[in-house]
Amino acid sequence: MCRKIRQKVHGEWRYFRSCAYMGEPGIEGDERFCLMRTGSYNIFMEFCTCNSKDGCNSAGIHRLGLMGVLTGTLLSVIVAHLLRQ
């Protein structure tokens, strides 16, 4: 499981991600369970426990296509050839 903590202190958002050893994951589509807490001095916190990494990490998946791999390989070969001369 993983845990994401979203914290707002004086209007500035901070994110913390770590492994979760205890907690209850959610059962919805992203498999996360979140608790929200508000404190004094303009502090807001949201604790999420996730069963899958996608529940705690909203970043998209970047895939490198075949053309990108071939371009990188070709560029490496050209640079290596130029450095040998």
One Martini backbone bead per residue (centre of mass of N, CA, C, O) as a GRO file, in nm:
protein
   85
    1MET     BB    1   0.103   0.032   0.011
    2CYS     BB    2   0.006   0.376   0.004
    3ARG     BB    3   0.090   0.727   0.083
    4LYS     BB    4  -0.086   1.045   0.089
    5ILE     BB    5   0.007   1.384   0.164
    6ARG     BB    6  -0.191   1.677   0.193
    7GLN     BB    7  -0.064   2.015   0.244
    8LYS     BB    8  -0.185   2.327   0.393
    9VAL     BB    9   0.029   2.616   0.442
   10HIS     BB   10  -0.037   2.929   0.402
   11GLY     BB   11  -0.134   2.850   0.086
   12GLU     BB   12   0.067   2.597   0.068
   13TRP     BB   13   0.143   2.317  -0.115
   14ARG     BB   14   0.202   1.974   0.000
   15TYR     BB   15   0.377   1.662  -0.081
   16PHE     BB   16   0.349   1.318   0.042
   17ARG     BB   17   0.525   1.007  -0.011
   18SER     BB   18   0.456   0.660   0.094
   19CYS     BB   19   0.454   0.395   0.278
   20ALA     BB   20   0.197   0.166   0.394
   21TYR     BB   21   0.141  -0.028   0.693
   22MET     BB   22  -0.123   0.126   0.767
   23GLY     BB   23  -0.461   0.081   0.688
   24GLU     BB   24  -0.740   0.167   0.461
   25PRO     BB   25  -0.842   0.087   0.172
   26GLY     BB   26  -1.020   0.145  -0.084
   27ILE     BB   27  -1.311   0.054  -0.321
   28GLU     BB   28  -1.275   0.215  -0.548
   29GLY     BB   29  -1.135   0.271  -0.852
   30ASP     BB   30  -0.857   0.392  -0.696
   31GLU     BB   31  -0.814   0.265  -0.410
   32ARG     BB   32  -0.902   0.502  -0.196
   33PHE     BB   33  -0.851   0.654   0.135
   34CYS     BB   34  -0.977   0.957   0.287
   35LEU     BB   35  -0.863   1.210   0.515
   36MET     BB   36  -0.982   1.513   0.671
   37ARG     BB   37  -0.804   1.802   0.805
   38THR     BB   38  -0.847   2.080   1.035
   39GLY     BB   39  -0.666   2.355   1.153
   40SER     BB   40  -0.493   2.576   1.282
   41TYR     BB   41  -0.337   2.824   1.110
   42ASN     BB   42  -0.415   2.743   0.815
   43ILE     BB   43  -0.463   2.412   0.820
   44PHE     BB   44  -0.448   2.140   0.577
   45MET     BB   45  -0.538   1.781   0.562
   46GLU     BB   46  -0.464   1.484   0.354
   47PHE     BB   47  -0.525   1.132   0.389
   48CYS     BB   48  -0.398   0.864   0.182
   49THR     BB   49  -0.492   0.527   0.117
   50CYS     BB   50  -0.342   0.284  -0.106
   51ASN     BB   51  -0.355  -0.007  -0.321
   52SER     BB   52  -0.264   0.172  -0.558
   53LYS     BB   53  -0.053   0.385  -0.722
   54ASP     BB   54  -0.284   0.548  -0.877
   55GLY     BB   55  -0.431   0.666  -0.621
   56CYS     BB   56  -0.160   0.848  -0.527
   57ASN     BB   57  -0.085   0.889  -0.843
   58SER     BB   58  -0.175   1.131  -1.094
   59ALA     BB   59   0.023   1.059  -1.291
   60GLY     BB   60   0.102   0.996  -1.593
   61ILE     BB   61   0.179   0.787  -1.858
   62HIS     BB   62   0.491   0.745  -2.014
   63ARG     BB   63   0.565   0.675  -2.354
   64LEU     BB   64   0.806   0.520  -2.555
   65GLY     BB   65   0.842   0.499  -2.867
   66LEU     BB   66   0.994   0.361  -3.133
   67MET     BB   67   1.094   0.629  -3.254
   68GLY     BB   68   1.245   0.727  -2.999
   69VAL     BB   69   1.445   0.493  -2.981
   70LEU     BB   70   1.570   0.521  -3.265
   71THR     BB   71   1.664   0.814  -3.235
   72GLY     BB   72   1.850   0.771  -2.989
   73THR     BB   73   2.035   0.561  -3.121
   74LEU     BB   74   2.127   0.727  -3.364
   75LEU     BB   75   2.247   0.962  -3.203
   76SER     BB   76   2.460   0.793  -3.050
   77VAL     BB   77   2.614   0.694  -3.301
   78ILE     BB   78   2.692   0.972  -3.413
   79VAL     BB   79   2.846   1.077  -3.166
   80ALA     BB   80   3.052   0.846  -3.150
   81HIS     BB   81   3.171   0.891  -3.434
   82LEU     BB   82   3.264   1.191  -3.388
   83LEU     BB   83   3.457   1.130  -3.138
   84ARG     BB   84   3.664   0.939  -3.299
   85GLN     BB   85   3.778   1.175  -3.502
   0.00000   0.00000   0.00000
